[in-house]
Amino acid sequence: MRHASAAPAFALLLLVAQVCWSATKPVKSAVHKAKKAPAVSHVKSTTTKEPDTTTTTATGGDSTAHDTAAAAKKSAKREPTADDFRKQGDQFARKGQSKKAMDAYRKCLEMSGEDDTANGRIFLSLGKYYHGKKEYKEALQYFSKAKGKATERLAFKIVLAEALQQTGKNDSAIGLLEPFAANPKLATKLNKGMFKILGDAYFKSDSTAKAVKWYGKYLMLGGVKTADMAYLIASYKEETVPAKAKPAYQANIKSYPNDYRNFLRLGKMQAKSRATLQSALGLFKKAASLTDTVPSIWIEIGKVNASLGKRDDELEAYRTCLRADSANLDAKIRIGTALLDRGSTEDAIAYLEKAHKQAPDSSGPMVALSYAYVKTGKSKKAIELLEKIKAVQPKNLEVRKQLVGAYEATGQDQKALGEINGALEVERDYELLLAGGKLMVKMGKFDDAVMMLEEVLGTMPESIDALMLMATAKRGQQKPDEAVEVYKEISVLDPKYAPALYERAEVHLEQQKAQWADMFYKRALAADSQFALAEVGLAKLELLYKKRDACEAHLAKASSMAPGDPVVQKAIDDVRNPKKPSATGENVKSAAAASDDGNAAPRDEGRKKEKKKRRK
């Protein structure tokens, strides 16, 4: 019985277990499906009209987690905005990570557009960043679009002015800062910055005096002297107080031994005196060793070598200049002129013609080439060039002087005289007046010559060339006594000036004062033992006394002193083959009729008055 009753109990337990298993199975399945496919489960839970309470409760927590993940995924896929980059840039800037900040700011500008007024602060930040890196061109681009109150402050204007100055906009930098620089109440730091920038801007604008003014203010506030500043101050002293320039350049050479400019400028100062030419040459060579970007230094080296008589070194210096700068006109002109002086005519003209071809409208090559043409007998070509220059440069006296010479060389004396008169209307030039006096003497216009030469002597009373011409003009006027007075003036200036002693002897011979003539011919020879014309003069005296052999001896000696000299040869021929008296009325009469009173020619009162007038 006990076994029979146990069987039903077991069956009952089994039934209960089955029921419980059936009840729990759908719940586990639902949870499993929710985890496997949450989207489907969620849709079902929202679309079922009467959801199973157990199922809804089981899936509620997983639905919230799903929503957060979906939002995060969507956010990750969204493109960053300009504002995101702006904020990112600000964060990097606060951390001191400037480069990352600027990269973010640039991306912000790319997305929002450069015209967006909200970005004014970003433009300012970028500008300051590049200014700090000394990349002034980039800084200026950003500064030009910066906006906000910060751009109204003087500190911003100073960095903006520096960017302007460093990019060559010197006038803009000056205009921006100069109105503020006169304010004495500004902080020293602001003033120092402004003074330095203004000095640099004026220096680059070649306004030396103003640059020195601002540099002086800058140094007074404790600014640091730079190579440019030191050079400018020294060069300004050279212009205003030359005596202080030399020690200034010397000090600069010690402080800035690699700055060629101080060597060059000091060399130019030394080259003005023959006593310091060798020192100047050393300074120029040092400058040349410091730079190969200034070939004109070699021009200075060539000029000094020319003054020292080192012709080969002169030419080599000019050629070195051309190797550094093949288009250097000055070097070509100087090479051509140097070759012409050495007698290398063809090479000289070749250089000068190249220079003229390179710059056909430049007066420099044309003047040099015309000089070469005149010297080589090609005066017509010279005239063509000179007239061309004169047409565009009527006030160029150098051109007009050469044109006078070219006209004379071609026998066009009247044109030459007209050119002189025209040029004198532009300027009362000493050389032109002297050339005019010489030409008038040659043309026999002695009265006009005297007037022109008096003007020369009024300003240059010790000009021996002018005095010699004046004496010749007086002889042409048939005023021998006045001519003698002029020769006396020359002898006071230079007692051993042989041409004046010889010409005075000639006047005494014309006056039939043989003894005086003999005295001054011999004085001319004492002053210059090779003065052949004085021997010719002594020969004429011997001929007057009919001493033919003695005459020939003097002529032979004269010929040996100056073999091939056309002037001496003509004088010798004139003694051997006497001609009629010249147009000036000069005539040598018989020595027997010559005065033997032993007195000097009487002083002419009129001549004495002219002399006193000139001295005054």
Secondary structure, DSSP 8 states (H G I E B T S, - for coil): -HHHHHHHHHHHHHHHHHHHHHHHHHHHHHHHHHHH-HHHHHHHHHH-SS--HHHHHHHHHHHHHHHHHHHHHHHHHS---HHHHHHHHHHHHHTT-HHHHHHHHHHHHHHH-TT-GGGHHHHHHHHHHHHHTT-HHHHHHHHTT--SGGGGSHHHHHHHHHHHHHTT-HHHHHHHHHHHHT-TTS-HHHHHHHHHHHHHHHHHTT-HHHHHHHHHHHHHTT----HHHHHHHHHHHHHH-HHHHHHHHHHHHHH-TT-HHHHHHHHHHHTTSGGGHHHHHHHHHHHHHH-SS-THHHHHHHHHHHHTT-HHHHHHHHHHHHHH-TT-HHHHHHHHHHHHHTT-HHHHHHHHHHHHHHSTT-HHHHHHHHHHHHHTT-HHHHHHHHHHHHHH-TT-HHHHHHHHHHHHHTT-HHHHHHHHHHHHHH---HHHHHHHHHHHHHTT-HHHHHHHHHHHHHH-TT-HHHHHHHHHHHHHTT-HHHHHHHHHHHHHH-TT-HHHHHHHHHHHHHTT-HHHHHHHHHHHHHH-TT-HHHHHHHHHHHHHTT-HHHHHHHHHHHHHHSTT-HHHHHHHHHHHS-----TT------GGGS--S-------HHHHHHHHHHH-
